[in-house]
Amino acid sequence: MPPSTMSQRAQEATTSGSKNLMWDVVNDPWCKSTNPNGFVNVGLAENMLMHDKLLEAINTKLELPSKWLTYNDGPSGSTRTKNAVSNFVNRHFHPINPVQPDQVLVTNGVSSAIEHLSWAFADSGEGMLLGRPYYGTFIPDISSRPETNVVPVGFQGCDPLSIEAVEKYEEALLEFQNRTGRKVRALMLCHPHNPLGRCYPREVLIQLMRLCQKYRMHLISDEIYALSTWENTVDHEGPSPVEFVSALSIPLTGIIDPELVHVLWGMSKDFGANGLRLGVIISQANRDLHAALKNPTLYSYPSAATEYLTSLVLEDHEFTDRYIQMNQRRLSESYAFVVQGLREHGIEHAPGCNAAFFLWVNLGKKYRELHSEEDLGTEVSDRVMQKLVEKKVFLASGPLFGSEDDGWFRIVFTHPQEHLEEALRRILDALRD
């Protein structure tokens, strides 16, 4: 199969084993006192650092209205939720044009939002660009039911978040269209980036917008980690961290038609609330999209309970400001703790992070150093993953994230220190074994 594209069926086959393992891990969590032989999970993108603060805020205000037990205002989101989201986004994302409630479509998570956009923008077999490495679940979100082809973009050593990377997107687009005779309809960004933990510079976003305008592609900016940015106090090499700039905050005149720009956000990351299952599509200038999704949102209907809890949180500006600030401080501290632990044992990580929950680490390189007498062949990712599972520590494997280089894994550092210490101990044991 040509490297510039991939069958969605093949991709699903490669990820199915990991997903089955992931749920085994979730159902057997490590606890020092009650389940010391369970899995230590640093592979699932959940933020455990602020659960106490969020629950405290919710539990002190919780008064269940009778509307909680109804169909609410319909499948695309209640009036109250849309107002709460638009006001929150206007306060924190600094949009050029304030987001209006009727420009917000609510879903039961950002995965549903991505699937909706894939269905709306592309016919079966058409393409959507996705830079490597990528968040692995983007593949089924984009391709499984909509049958859109993911067109992965390789960068051959250049920084995936750099100006130089923009031409790689165009090369992948042209290769796909020339070979298949089908159009590429959209470009998917995770901004801040998962798994690299960095933000796209403003000038790179603008150049990607220009590329989308040139080929009449939609730009989808998944900004689910937008407010999970923090100060990097330990990296002094590699790319300099840049501040988060929302696609909503860029003046589009002369760059791209506004109807081609769409932003996604949700409660699961910035508020550490994966279980609430609430995501939003913000499309400010494309009324046709809102009309097209009016019926399909029946299948991504958020629960009235989720909408009520979300509104309760987002409407409290004093709490959300305090929460975001505290979360960012804890993220910075937790990142520094794990980086220092990795450095003590000579494990390479990709530097320059200042966003999201991740460290991109080269466990394959360390494994080769510790087993230099063995003939390990050209790839060690699967071998390392096997050793990690044997030690009952779960990380996300680079191949499932489209990594161009062998041996890389994603560590989620948003856990209490005791959990991270146990994870690092088991990772080291796995590498030595």
N, C-alpha and C positions, 0 to 999 in steps of 0.2 A: 504493500500500500504506500502511495507517495506520502512523504513526511508532512506535506503542507495541508493535508486534510485527513479526517478520520471518520469512519462510519460510527454513527451513534450506537449501533448494536455492539460493535467491537468495544467501544468505550464502556458501555454498560457491563459487558462481560468482564472487563479488567477490573472494574470497581466493585462488583458484586461480592467477591470474597472479602474485601476489606470492610464492606458495610456489614456483612454478617458478623465478622469479628468485632466490629465496633459495638454492636448491640450485645454481644456476649460480654464485652468489657463493661458496658453501662449497667448490666444486670449483676455484675460481680465486683462492686467497687471496694477498693482498699480502705480499711479503717484500722488504725494502729491498735485499737483496743478490741473491736468486735469482729474484724475480718482482716487479720494481718496477712493472709495469703491471697487476698483479692488483687484485682488489677489496679495498678496506679495509672490513672488516665491523664496524660498530658497531650492527647491527640484531638480531643473534641473542643471546638471553639466556644467555650463557655467561660464567663467571667464570674468567678466565685468570690471576688474580693469585696463586693458591696452588697451581698444578699441581705445582710443584717440591716443595713440602712434603708434599703428599699422596702423590706417587709415592715419595718418599724413605721415608715411613713404611711404605708397602705393600711395597716391594722389600726392606726389611730384615727383614721378617717372613714373607715368602711361602714357605710350605711346602705344596705341593698335596696334600691328602688324596685318597684314592681315591674318596670320596663325591662329590667334585667332578665325577666323570664319570657319575653316576647321575641318576635322576629326583628325588633328594633326598627330602624328606618330603611331596611333593605340590604341587599347583599354587597353593595359597594361602599358601605360605611355610613354611620349615623352622622347627623348634622353636628352633634356635639363633638364627636371624634375628629371630624374634618376641621372644625374650628380650632380644637385644641392642637392638632398637628400643624396647621398653617401658622398659628400664632407662635408655636414653638420654633418652627423652621425659620420664621421671619426674625426671631430674636437671635438665633445661633448660627444660621447659615449665611446671613447677610445677602439675601438675593437682591439683584438689581431692581427687579419688579416684585413687590410683595406677593407672596403666594396667597391665592384666594381659596376658600374652602371648596369651591366647585372645580378647582384644578387638582384636587387630591382624590385618589381612588384607594380605598382601604381593602386589604386582603388578609388572609390568615397566614401571614409570613411572607418574607421576600422571595422565597423559592416560588411561591404561587405567582407573585408579581412578575418574576423573570419569565416563567412559562407563558403567562398571558401575553407579554410583549413579543416573545418569540413567535407565538401563534399569530399575533396581529400583524407583524412586520414581514414575515417570510412565508412563502408557500413551501410545501414539502419539497425537500431537496435543495432549496436555496441556502445561502450561507450566512453565518455570523462570525465575525473575527473575535478571537480571544487570545491574548498574549500569554506566553509561557514564562514562568510557571503560573498556574491558575488555581483557584479554588475548585477542588475536584468535583463538587456537586453541581457546579455550573453546567457540566456536560449533560447529565440527565435533565436538569431544569430546562435547558435550551432545546434538547434534541429528542427526549424520550417520547413524549406524546405529540409535540408540534412537528416532529420529524424534520426539523431544521438541521442542516449540517454545521457542526462546529468547525471553523477553519482556524486551527492553532497557528500562532505566529511565533516563530523562532527568532532569536536575536543574535545567535552565533558570537557570543562574548560581549556584545555591547549592552550597556545598562538598559533594562526593559522600560525604565521610567525616564529615559533621556530623549532629547530632541532627535538624536541619531536613530532611535528606535522607530520613529514615525515612518521612515521609508520602508522598514521591514513589514509594517502593516500593509502598505501599498503593494509590495512585492507578493505577499501572501494572497491578497485580494486578486491581483492580476493572474497569478498562477492558477487559482481556483476557477476563476471565470473562464480563462482560456482553455483549461482542461475539461471542464464540465459543461460549459455553455450556459451556466446558471449564474444569477446575480448574487452578490453579497449585499444583504439588506441592512445590516447593523454592525456596530462595533460595541463590544461589551467591556466595560472597565470595572474593576474593583478598586475604589478610590476612597480611603486609603487601601493599600494593596494587601491582599491575602494571597500568598503567605509571606511576602517580603517585609511587611510592617512599615511601609513608607508611603508618603503622599506624592502624587504627581505634581510637579511644578506647574505653575500657572501657564507658562509659555508652552509647555508640552500639551496641556489640555487644549490650548488655543490651536496648536498645529494639528492635533487630532480632530478637532472640530472642522478645521479647513479641509482635511482629508475627507471627512464625512460629507461636507458640502460638495466637494468635487465629484463624488460618486453617488450623491443623493442617498447616503446611508443614515440611519438613525444612530445617534450616540446615546448609549445607556450608561449612566454613571451610578453604580451601586455604591452609595455613600453610607452604608450601614455602620461603619466605624468612624464616622465623621468627627464625633466628639470624644472618641477614645484616643486622643493624642496626648503626648506627654514629653517631659524633658529627658533627653538622653544624656546621662551624666557619666557614662563609662566608655563610650566609643570616641576615639580621637583619630580615627583613620576611616578611609572609605568615603562615600558620598556624604556631603553635609545634609543633615535633615532639613526639610523645608516644611513650612506651615501648611496646614490643610486649607485649600481654596475650593469651595463648592462650585460645581458647574453652574449653579443658579446665580452665582455672584459675578459671572463674567458677562460684560456687555456683548451681545451677539451681533450687533449691527456690523455688516461688512465681513463677518466671519462665517456664520452659518444661519440658515433659516431657523427661527425659534421652534417651529413645529417638529424639528428633527432632534430636539434635545429633551431627555427624560431623566429624572433623578429618582432613585429608590432609597428608602430608609425604613428602619423598623426598630422595635423595642428590644430585640434580643441581645444586641451587643452593647450599645452605649448605656443601657440600663440593666445589663446582666439578666435579662428576663426572656431567655429562649422559650420557656414554657408558656408565655402569654400568647405566642403565635399571632403577632400583628405586624404587617408590613404596609408600606404605602408606595404608590406610583404618583409622582408629581410631574405632570405634563401641562405646562402653562399655556401652550399655544396650539395644541392639537385636539380640537373638539371632536374630530372624526375618531380619534383613538378612544376617547371616553365613550362615544356612542357605540363603537364596535365592541367594547368590553362590557357593555351594560348587561348583556345576557350571560356571557361566560363567568361573570363574577358570582353567579349562583353557586359555582363549584369551589369558590374560595371565600365563602361567607364567613367573616369573623364572628365569633360568639359575642352575644351582647355583654356577657361577663367580661370578656377581654376588652371590649371597647370601653366599658365603664371604668375598669381599672386603669387603662391607658389614659383616659381623659382625666381621671382623678390625679394621676401623677403629673401629666404635662401641664395641667392648669395651675399647678402650684409653682410659680416662678421662683420664689425664694428657695424652695426645696430643691428644684432641679438645678439652679445655679450652684448651690452648695454641694449637691451630689456630684455634679460633673467635675468640680474643682477637686473634691476629695478623691474621686475615682482616678483622675489624672495623676495625682500625687502617688497613689498606691500602685498604679501601673508603672510609673517610673521606678519606684523602689523595687518592685518585683522583677522587672526586667534587669536591673542592675545586679540583683542577687543571683539570678541564673547565669548571667554573663560572667560574673566573677567565679562561679562554680565551674563553668566550662573552661575558663582560662587556666584555672589551677591544674587542670588535667590535659591541657594542650588540645582542646577540641575547637576547631575553627567554626566561627559563625559569620553570617553576612552582616556587616556593620551598618551603621547609619539609620537604624530604626528610630521612629518616634511616634508610632501609631499602631493601634490594634493590639493583639494579644500574643504575637508570635516571635519566635526566633527560628531562623532558617539555618540549620546546622549541618556540618559535613561530618557525619558519623562514619561514612565510608572511608574517608581519608585516615581517620584515627584507627579504624579496624585494620586497615592495611598495614599501618605502622606496627601495630601490636602482633600481627600475624605475617610478618615479612617473609618467613620461611615457607609459607604455603603458596601454592599456585592458585590464585584466586580468580584468574581470568580477567575479563575486561569490565565486569560489573559485579558489584557486591551488595547492592541495595536489598535484594531479596534475602541474601544470607544474613545481613544485619537485622532485617525485619523479623526473620525467623528467630534469631537469638533474643531479640527484644520480647517477643511473645513468650518464649520459654521462660524469661525472667518475670513475666507478667507485668510488663510496662508497655503502655500503648502510645505510640507516636503516629503521626500521619506520614506516610511514605512518599518520597519525592516523585516516583514514577506515576502515582495516582494524581499528582498535581502537575503533570506534564513537564517535570523538570528536564532541562536539556543536559544536565550533568548528573552523573551517577553518584550515589552515596548521600544525597541530601535528604534531610527530614525536617518536619515542622514540629517544634515544641511549643505548646501553649503554656505561658508562664503565669496566667491569672488564677493562681491557687494559693492557699495558705503556705507559709514557709515550710512547715513540717511535711506537707504533701510534696513540695518541690524537692526537698532534701531526699526523700525516699525515692522519688523519680530519678534524680541524678545518680543515686547509689546504684539503682537497678540498671540504668543505662550503662554505667561504667562496668558493672559486672557482666553485662551482655557483650560489651566490646572486648573484654578480656577473655571471655569463654572460648 
